[in-house]
Amino acid sequence: MSSRRERKKKKLILIFISCIVFGIGYYFLNEVSTWFEVPLGVTFHVILGCSLMAISGIYIGYTIKQLYFTKRRKRTKRIYLDENSNDKSE
């Protein structure tokens, strides 16, 4: 079973990889799609760039929120009612 530090380290590595994917998407969107003749067409590269940027951006935002901005639940003491309580109505 992995420890909390190892999981956090893995998620930080995945955030770094997602940043690289975001950069590749930006390159496809702004550079490759402006070339005159592109092998698969301009529309394909625009959609590919936008998709890569959107998916990696959502993953980065969600993971950062999950790592650093989590709400901790307060522990509450559980109180159990006794079945043999002292009732004055008897």
Beta strands, then each sheet from edge to edge (+ up, - down):
end
